[in-house]
Structures are given as C-alpha cells and as structure tokens.
Amino acid sequence: MIIYKNLSDIREQLPNAVVTIGNFDGVHLGHREIFRRLKQSAAELGGVSVVVTFVPHPLKVLAPGKSPQLINTYAEKELLIEASGIDYLIEIPFDEQFAAISAREFVGTVLSGKIGVKKLVIGYDYAFGHNREGDVTLLRRLGDEFSFNVEVLEPISIGSTVFSSTTIRTMIKAGNVKGVVPLLGRHFSLGGTVIHGHHRGKGLGFPTANLETDKELLPKEGVYAVKVKVDDVLYDGACNIGTNPTFNDDKLAVETFLFDFKGDIYGKNVRLYFIDRLRGERAFADIPSLQKAIERDIDRCREILKDSVIIEYREYLVKG
C-alpha cells in the first residue's frame, strides 16, 4: 500500500481510482465490507482502491471537547487498512483552514482534480465538507458534473446491531472486550513499551510489566485475561488496568503478569490482546488478601486462556 500524507505528494492522478472517504476508526467489520466493495469495484474498472482519511480526527480540531477516544492509533489504522488489501491511503492533514472548504471545492479540487476519482463508494449517512453539506444528494449531483459514479452502501450489520465505531467504543469502555470481537473483527489490543513501575509486583510474588502506551481508548478498570506478544512470541497473562487502590495510587496504570516468562522485558515493545474481563478493580484490606485475589485471578486466566486463539489484523490478508 502506498501512503500519501499530504495532497502535494500526489504527482499525477491515480489510474481509474475508486475512492471511499471516512475516519475509519477501529477499521471494524463494517469498514472492511466497504473496503471489500471498494476493491471489487476497482477490479471491475481495472483501477486502484483508494481510502481517503483525515489526520487528526476532525473533531479534535472542530470540537475538542466532543472528540472521541480513538480505538486505534494512527499507526495501527495504517496497518489495518494495508492488511485489508487497499492500494492507496491518503491521509489529509486536517486543520481549521481545510475544514472551511466547501463540499464542491473538495470534490472538484481534491477528489476529481488531484486524485482522479472514477467511482466514489460511501455509506448511506456519510456527509463531509463545511457544515457537512456534502451529503448523498449533493454527491450524486457532483458526480454527474465531474464524471464519476457514486455507490451508496446500506447499513452494514450483524443481526440487529449496525457496525459502528461509537458502539465499539462504548463496549470497550464498559470492559466488554469479549463481546466486541464480532463487531471489531479481531481482539482489541494495545501496544506499548515496558517501563519501570513501583516494582510492587515482584515483592508480592507476581512481577508485572508496566506498559506505556499511546492508545487513547483503554478498557474499563479491572482485571483481564490477556495474550501478550513479546518478540513475536505469545504468552498468557493477567492484566490489571487501574490505580491500585490498595496502595492509594492516583495514576492509571496498565500492568501485566506474564505466565511462564523469564527474562528482561524492560524497554521492549509488547502488544496485549484482551480476551475477557474477570472483575473490577477493588481495594483489599491487607497484602495477604491481595495476594490471594491475584492467585485466584491467575487460575481463572489460565482456564480462560488455555484454549483461546487470538484474532489479529494479519488474518485480514488471508480472509479479506
């Protein structure tokens, strides 16, 4: 996949470009269905599939107080879109000046003039441009004017649940990491670097890896059964997200005890795959009570994880 991080980097129009536009946060199964249709149309036209998105998320510029916590980092989104088999990803820098552009100017200058769109694939409720004036009706008129077709996809759902980044965020915030898999199309994960923490875990008999991550969206505070990838090797583990109320900490931490792991993990980049939530975080009366709770958590995690297989974005390459 070729990535353009600025429109000025596009030197010539893309051949028979079939384009979709959106934020695509989460790159969930609804997004993947759009991408599948995009690739199918590109093949029919003998052209290329093009995803146009914006960095940062427009609400971070237009309404920072209403901006969502993103399911993916921008780097993760790039990997997920590439794994979906897209030919070109165009990441348009979004600022107040760009936000003032009318839908007609965006279509004429960017989609038609710069990219050379031959077909636009969008969701039924998509709108863009200044004051979201670029709705389906306007896009069809502009398609006639600038000589490209518009395909509008109906809501994509599983049963009665429509695939939605908002729904997925709500589920993850509630700790429902198991239930989100059928919508997200993979296990929710987060990556980061192992840093030094309070080193309490070692003293308790359960040394933990304290993760520093760029991820905006974290599951609800509590204990989770996780798979942990270290140097491309998977380990089972128990992860606690929270402030360690037993010790009166005030900073949120992501700490994971890796089962059957030996070695120095500090400074390594690791990825956690969240399989299921065991319980909420709680304060314990004393250290022995905490140790017993951790032992119970580990036993439950081992039981949950023994037959669990993670679903990650790489599988899109063979299943997409």
Phi, psi and omega in degrees: 000135177264130181248127171252123181261002177205142181298331180292344179283345180276109187276332180211158181300146181279144186291120178044057187289127171255120195240143165232153184233138175170177177275325175054039178290127182098334185042058184277185185294332174295316177297320181296328177292321174300315180296323179298315178294324178299312181294322179297315180294321179297320178295321180295326181269355185067034184239208184233151177268135186226125174254125177252126179221182188230141178225120000283179174306131185309324181293338177292339177262315187278325183208073185306327180290339180254003183292132181284155169286122188287140179293322181242153164287165179295325178295319177297320181297320177300315180297319182292321179291320177298318180294341177277000173087021181281145182278315184227137172240123179248114181257102184276124176298126185254124175217182184295327178294317179292325181297336182279352182291135178287160178300319181296318179296320179297315181294312184291316185276315186269298186295311182276308185290314186273312186272326182081044184299135174250336176210139179243127179248122183222162174283160186299332185249017185284143175210148181208182181085175182303127182058026177054041183283343184277071179270183185300317182300313180294320181296323177295320178295317180292328176298318176297320183290319185256012171064053169220153179272153177237123174249126181253122181270137176288166179305136181256126189217167170238110189064231180267000183263117178282134177298127186207132176298324180296315178299317181296317178300315181300318181294317181294318178298332179275357179087007183276064183286337177283315183290341184279345185302315180297338177269317182285331181085008179193169173286138175297136182220162171216144179246162178177187182250137179282124181239170178284136176247220180275351181060025178286326184303319180297319179293332178277351182095007181224079182298132184244154173265120181268119190259130171259121187227153175269359183296131178280319185263122177241149175298162179304147180305138181154192184251134185229145168277127186226156165257140185236125179261120177234119181052043178066015175247134181266136176234150171279153180197170175240127184244135173246126173249123180162196185248012180051066185298337177299330182253008177058038174286158179240356182253131179295135181227151174244106186238134184229131172264117180272127180283138172057034177249134175230138179135172180272120184252352183297135179085353181278149171271127180230164176228131178259132175248119186273117184265313181199157178259132181269312186194170174279166178282144180212159176270142179249153186293326182204173183296315179303322178296320178296316180299318179295321179295320178296319179299318178295319179299316181296317178300316180293321179296316179301320180294316180295320190274345189299329180244012183274138176238126182283148172250121181232173189297334182300333181293342178299329184296331181255341182252347187291000000 
